[in-house]
Amino acid sequence: MATVINNSDYRSKIADATITAFTFVKLASLTNVTPCSAITDIVYGVAQNAASAGEVVTVKVSGESKVVAAAALALDAIVGTSTGATAQALASTQYPRGKVVEASGATADSCVIQLFDSGIAKS
């Protein structure tokens, strides 16, 4: 069973598939996460390290986190997951998961987001 890291902003989970660092993940089970693959996925948090299936991944679930951007993202943009588990400007069918506090310049750049407490309410 995965254990919680001492800092309440992080959780330790087991990767169900290959996970890239600083991308969005969703719960696959109580103890496992998998990369987000649809813009309508409910984001659990941001993977802080790369992991192969079966390995431990540290997931940031609250606070600020670096995340890979799907495109240029402006300061204060509200973001959700892209089909590639990167941050994209929120679409009307998505669950909002964070707000950009450090902008990205282009696709595959990193930005910093303030994670929302919940990814449940759609925009």
Stockholm file with secondary structure:
# STOCKHOLM 1.0

chainA/1-123         MATVINNSDYRSKIADATITAFTFVKLASLTNVTPCSAITDIVYGVAQNAASAGEVVTVKVSGESKVVAAAALALDAIVGTSTGATAQALASTQYPRGKVVEASGATADSCVIQLFDSGIAKS
#=GR chainA/1-123 SS CCCCCSSTTEEEEEESSCBCTTCEEEESSSSEEEECCSTTSCCCEEESSCBCTTSEEEEECSEEEEEEBSSCBCTTCEEEECTTSSEEECCTTSCCCEEEEECBCSTTCEEEEEECSCSCSCC
#=GC SS_cons         CCCCCSSTTEEEEEESSCBCTTCEEEESSSSEEEECCSTTSCCCEEESSCBCTTSEEEEECSEEEEEEBSSCBCTTCEEEECTTSSEEECCTTSCCCEEEEECBCSTTCEEEEEECSCSCSCC
//
